[in-house]
Amino acid sequence: MDARRFSQALDDAFVTWIGSYEAVMLYRSLREACEILARFASLQEVVAFLRDGTNEDYQTKDALLRAFVEVYQAEGLPHRSAQFLLGALQPGLSHLFHQQAGRWPGLEDAELWGQIVASFLEVVSSYRLSRRPHRIAKNLLMDTLRGTLRWLHVHHGHPTSPRPRPATGDSSIEITEAMPYVQALVRIGVVSGEDAAILLATRIVGARLPALAQKRGRSYEALRKRRQRAEQAIRRHLRAAIQQIAQRDGLDPDSVPLAEALEDVMHDVPHPPDR
């Protein structure tokens, strides 16, 4: 079974469990003690809410996750609350799984997923809610990635190069993924809008810089230097973000993934006012 089918099979098993008697009893046992949980008619609704990436009600999402982390850390119901947390954050855990699947010599998908789960539950058991009460989902996933990578390096050495994306002839997926980060960097003044356009065109879409310079009526050297300065500014900003995360969480800066710095940029950027 390939990585994608394996991950889907695990999610299907969770969907079956969330409708089971055991999950219903978990919901009933927590509903009266957790005011935030009482807003939802079932655990299915809670999971759908937590998985909805378009819903930016992070305050409610944090409150729900705090409740289940507290239950997991307390005596009683660890298995059921673990099942819920794993399922609620399955999309994020699955993303970590797909990032690493097939990249480590001798590592099978089942072993990789088992280690991700083990790292995740270890993170949940020691997560300090009083110190890190916000952005809980992101924190749990990033801590899980760090723990998993430490284990992989110890037991499987060094990864192979990332597998190339299948050629589709369509750059819209890459643009869709990169655009929010580029827009955030523009909004906070790290790069200008024109710099962002040059980076997207040449680094994401794959346009050649000489052709872009000719199209814009600019010299190649001017655009090359402009792109170089923009990339240097982004690197400086992300290095500073990594240092800040490391200082905040008591970590070695080398252990902080670049992805976490990018997510911090996304979280902290001011949103434009509604019109």
N, C-alpha and C positions, 0 to 999 in steps of 0.2 A: 504494500500500500504506500503510495507516495505521500509526501508531507501534507499536501493540501487535503487529500481524502482522509488522512489520519486525523488532522485537525477538525475537519467537518464531522467525522464520526464521534469525536469527543464532545463536540457541541451538541450533536443530536442526542447523545446520552444525557447531557445536562437538561435539554429541553424536556426529555421524558421525565427526568427526576423532578423538575420544578412543578410538574403537575401531579406529583405523587402524594400519597397520604402523608408521608414523612415531611414533605415540604409544607403542606397545609398545616400540620401540627407545629412546625417551626414558626410559621407566620402567626398562628394563634397564640403561641406562647410568648411572643415578643410584642404583639400589637398593643396590649394594654400598658406595658411598661415603656414603650417607645412612642411618644406622641407623633413624631414625624412619620412613623410607619403606618399609623392609623389613617393617613391621607390616601392610602392605596388599598384597593380591594383585595389584592392578592400579591404573592411574591412575583408572579408573572408580570404584573404591572410595575413592580419595583425594578425588576431586571430591565424591562423595556425602557424605563425612564433613565436608568443608569447608563444603558448602552446607547442612548440617543445622543449622537455627537452634535446634533444641531441645537440641542437644548442647553443653554448657557446658565441654567439655574444651579451654579456650582455650590451655593450655600446649602441647598437641599440635598444635593448629591453627597457633599461632605458629611452632612448630618446622618444620612442613611448609612454611609460606610463607617462612620464612627460607631454607630450602634452595633453593627455586626462585628467590627474589630474588637469592641469591648466584650461582646459575647464570646468571641473566640478566645480572647485572652483570659477571661474568667473561667472558673470551674463550671463544667456542664455544657452540653451541646457543642463540643468542639467539632465533631464530625459534620454535623448538619450545617453549622455556620461556615465551615471550611468549604463545603459543597457550594453554598450560596456565593461566597466571595469569589471562588474560582470561576463559577459560571457568570457572575455579574461582570467580571473583568476579563472574560474569555477573549473578546476581540483584541484587547491589548496584549494579553498573554500569547494569543495566536500570532500576532504581529512579531513578537520577540522570537517565537518558534520559527516562523518562516524566514526571519533574518539570518538565523544560524543553521537551519536544516541544510544538510548536504555540504557544509563548509568544513567539517572537522573529520579528519581521517579516522575511520573505524567507528564512528558514532552513528547509531541507528536512531530513527525518529522516536521510537518509544523511550529510549534512554534519555534523549534530549528533553522530551516532554516531561518525563519523570523528574529530571533535575530542575526544570523550570518550576514545576509544582512544588518540589522540596524547597527551593530557594524562596518561592513566594510565601509558603506557609511559615518559613523561618522569619521572613521579613514581617509578616503579620503578627507573629507571636511576640516580637520585640519592638514593634512600632510604637513610638512614644507620642500618643495623641496629644498630650499636654504641650509638647514642644513643637509638633508639626500638625496642627489641627486643620490646615487648609490644603487644597490640592492633593487630597489623600490618594486618589486613584493614580495620578501621575507619579507621586512619590513612591507608592507601592510598586509600580511597574518599573521605575528606574532603579530602585533598590534591588528588585528581582533581577534585572539585567546585569547589574554589577556582580551580584552573587553568582549568577550563572556563568558569567564570563570568567570569574576567578576559578571556578570549578573546571571549566573547559580548558583553561590554560594549564592547570595542574595535571589533568588526566588525559588531555588530547593534544597537547603541544600548541602548535600554531595553526590557524585556519588557512584554508586555501583562499584564493582571491574570490571576491563576491561574484556570484554567477551573473552573467550579462542578462539584461532583459531581452525577451524575445523581440525580434524586429517586427514592428507592426506598421512601419511607414507613417505612423501618426504620433506626433509629439504632444498631443493634448493631455495625455495622462501625466507626463513629466511636468508640463506646465501647471496642471492642476495641483500637483503635489508641491511644487516650488513656490507658486505664486503667493500663498498666504505669508510665507516667511519673508519673501522679498518685499511685499507690501508693508509688513511690520517694520522692517529695517528702514524703509523709506519714511514711514510715519514717525519714527523716533529720530530721524535725521542722520542715520549712519551713512546712507547713500542718498543721492538725489533720484528723482524719477527717471531722468535720462540715463543715469548710471545703471539703474535697475533694468531699463529696457535693453541696454547693451549687454548686460550679463545674461538676461533671459534669452536674448537672441543668439548669443555665441556659446554660452555654456550649457543651456538647456535645450534649445531648439536645434542647435548645431550649425548655425550660419557661420560662414567664414568671415573673419574680421576684415580682410581686404574688400570683400564684396559688400559688406555692410558700410564700410567707409565710403566706397564709391557711391552707394545708394543714397547716403546722407550728405554727400558733397563735402566730406571731411577727409583729412589725410589719415592714412593708415597709422602713422606714428602717434598722432594725437589721440585716436581712439584706443590704441594699445596702452598708452600711458594712463588714459582715463580709466580703462578697465583695471589696470594694475593698481591704481590708487584706490579704487572702489573695493577691490578684493582685499587689499591690505587693511582698509578701514573695517571691513567685516571681520577679518581675522582678529584684529585688536579688540573689537567689541565682544566677540565670542570668548576670547581668552579671559577678558575681564569678567564675563558672566560665569565662566568655569571657576575662576578664583573665588568669586562671591558665593557660589553654590558650595564649594569645598569648605570655605570658612564657616558658612551657615550651618552645614551638616556635619562638621568635624571630619572631613574626608581628605584623602590625598588627591590633589588636583588631577593627577594622572589617571585616577579611577573614575572621574566624572565624564560620562559619555558626551560627545558633542551634541547628540540629540537632546540631552537634557538642557543644555544652554540654549538651543533653538526653541525648545518648548517654553523656557523662561521668557525669552524674547516675545513669544506669542502671547503669553499670559499677561505680561506687564505692560504691553503697548496700550496706550490710550485709544479707545474707539472713537471714531468721529461721531458727532451728535446726529441724532435722527433728524431728517428733514421733513 
